[in-house]
């Protein structure tokens, strides 16, 4: 059972990658896979472009509290996402930033 605890982050990362790679029927925090993929360039270092209107539109419908739960996760860096850049997306999209995120 102890070995399984060490595998949990890897399993979660694999599930997230599969969810992103599948159809729009999949979503994370009420954000469809297409929205996640539209935002990925804006949160990928070293020189991310501004978020697209598609990204911002998807983000506007997302459960921000849910997304905040990934802020300190090791999952984001494992997917090439900079958590600090991700935290800037709401303001770059001119969306309200959830309190205590």
PAZAMI-460500 format. One record per residue (C-alpha): residue number from 1; x, y, z; residue in three letters. Coordinates in steps of 0.001 Angstrom, whole numbers. Each point is the difference from the previous one (the first is absolute). Layout:
residues N
seq:NUM; u:X; v:Y; w:Z; type:ALA
...
end
This chain:
residues 101
seq:1; u:0; v:0; w:0; type:UNK
seq:2; u:2902; v:2376; w:712; type:UNK
seq:3; u:1220; v:-443; w:-3579; type:UNK
seq:4; u:-3401; v:1097; w:-1282; type:UNK
seq:5; u:205; v:3275; w:1956; type:UNK
seq:6; u:3174; v:893; w:-1863; type:UNK
seq:7; u:-1691; v:-727; w:-3323; type:UNK
seq:8; u:-3038; v:2183; w:642; type:UNK
seq:9; u:1520; v:3207; w:-1451; type:UNK
seq:10; u:1132; v:-1880; w:-3098; type:UNK
seq:11; u:-3399; v:-1594; w:-442; type:UNK
seq:12; u:-1692; v:3395; w:416; type:UNK
seq:13; u:2349; v:1527; w:-2575; type:UNK
seq:14; u:-764; v:-2781; w:-2458; type:UNK
seq:15; u:-3735; v:448; w:500; type:UNK
seq:16; u:323; v:3758; w:-580; type:UNK
seq:17; u:2014; v:-505; w:-3193; type:UNK
seq:18; u:-2537; v:-2521; w:-1277; type:UNK
seq:19; u:-2843; v:2377; w:842; type:UNK
seq:20; u:1664; v:2826; w:-1894; type:UNK
seq:21; u:730; v:-2234; w:-2979; type:UNK
seq:22; u:-3558; v:-1303; w:-343; type:UNK
seq:23; u:-3107; v:1639; w:-1414; type:UNK
seq:24; u:-1807; v:3037; w:1353; type:UNK
seq:25; u:-2297; v:-2343; w:1897; type:UNK
seq:26; u:2788; v:34; w:2595; type:UNK
seq:27; u:471; v:3022; w:2185; type:UNK
seq:28; u:1957; v:1032; w:3064; type:UNK
seq:29; u:-1523; v:2472; w:2427; type:UNK
seq:30; u:-2784; v:660; w:-2513; type:UNK
seq:31; u:2561; v:913; w:-2648; type:UNK
seq:32; u:-133; v:-2107; w:-3173; type:UNK
seq:33; u:3142; v:-1636; w:-1355; type:UNK
seq:34; u:-8; v:2431; w:-2927; type:UNK
seq:35; u:61; v:2920; w:2439; type:UNK
seq:36; u:2868; v:-1543; w:1941; type:UNK
seq:37; u:1944; v:-486; w:-3205; type:UNK
seq:38; u:-791; v:3565; w:-1127; type:UNK
seq:39; u:1493; v:1307; w:3260; type:UNK
seq:40; u:3081; v:-2205; w:54; type:UNK
seq:41; u:2236; v:2290; w:-2123; type:UNK
seq:42; u:-749; v:2917; w:2352; type:UNK
seq:43; u:1227; v:-1956; w:3028; type:UNK
seq:44; u:3005; v:-1711; w:-1559; type:UNK
seq:45; u:3403; v:1602; w:632; type:UNK
seq:46; u:2276; v:1576; w:-987; type:UNK
seq:47; u:-1736; v:2619; w:-2193; type:UNK
seq:48; u:-3742; v:-620; w:115; type:UNK
seq:49; u:-2277; v:1931; w:-2341; type:UNK
seq:50; u:-3050; v:1795; w:1412; type:UNK
seq:51; u:-3030; v:-2246; w:512; type:UNK
seq:52; u:-2267; v:-313; w:-3019; type:UNK
seq:53; u:-3654; v:965; w:18; type:UNK
seq:54; u:-812; v:-3731; w:-131; type:UNK
seq:55; u:2047; v:-557; w:3157; type:UNK
seq:56; u:-1612; v:2927; w:1809; type:UNK
seq:57; u:-3480; v:-1087; w:-1024; type:UNK
seq:58; u:590; v:-3520; w:1319; type:UNK
seq:59; u:1551; v:1394; w:3177; type:UNK
seq:60; u:-3028; v:2233; w:572; type:UNK
seq:61; u:-2173; v:-3130; w:343; type:UNK
seq:62; u:2472; v:-1935; w:2146; type:UNK
seq:63; u:-359; v:-773; w:3682; type:UNK
seq:64; u:2780; v:2282; w:1234; type:UNK
seq:65; u:74; v:-1459; w:3508; type:UNK
seq:66; u:513; v:-3422; w:-1531; type:UNK
seq:67; u:2798; v:1300; w:-2208; type:UNK
seq:68; u:1593; v:1642; w:3043; type:UNK
seq:69; u:293; v:-3409; w:1604; type:UNK
seq:70; u:2686; v:-801; w:-2595; type:UNK
seq:71; u:2092; v:3086; w:869; type:UNK
seq:72; u:2540; v:-1827; w:2159; type:UNK
seq:73; u:-321; v:-3331; w:-1754; type:UNK
seq:74; u:3036; v:-1653; w:-1560; type:UNK
seq:75; u:-2312; v:-987; w:-2832; type:UNK
seq:76; u:148; v:3353; w:-1795; type:UNK
seq:77; u:3801; v:114; w:-347; type:UNK
seq:78; u:-26; v:-3636; w:-1101; type:UNK
seq:79; u:-2247; v:1074; w:-2899; type:UNK
seq:80; u:2268; v:2930; w:-912; type:UNK
seq:81; u:-2288; v:2555; w:1642; type:UNK
seq:82; u:1442; v:2748; w:2185; type:UNK
seq:83; u:-2360; v:409; w:3004; type:UNK
seq:84; u:1019; v:3672; w:366; type:UNK
seq:85; u:-975; v:700; w:-3611; type:UNK
seq:86; u:-3236; v:-1920; w:513; type:UNK
seq:87; u:-863; v:2200; w:2984; type:UNK
seq:88; u:316; v:3082; w:-2229; type:UNK
seq:89; u:-2509; v:-1249; w:-2579; type:UNK
seq:90; u:-3151; v:1403; w:1667; type:UNK
seq:91; u:1415; v:3515; w:121; type:UNK
seq:92; u:1414; v:-283; w:-3536; type:UNK
seq:93; u:-3489; v:-1032; w:-1109; type:UNK
seq:94; u:-1527; v:2821; w:2052; type:UNK
seq:95; u:-1870; v:-2498; w:2178; type:UNK
seq:96; u:-471; v:221; w:3760; type:UNK
seq:97; u:2702; v:-1845; w:1914; type:UNK
seq:98; u:-1411; v:-2215; w:2750; type:UNK
seq:99; u:861; v:1057; w:3536; type:UNK
seq:100; u:2519; v:-2077; w:1916; type:UNK
seq:101; u:1224; v:-1792; w:-3064; type:UNK
end
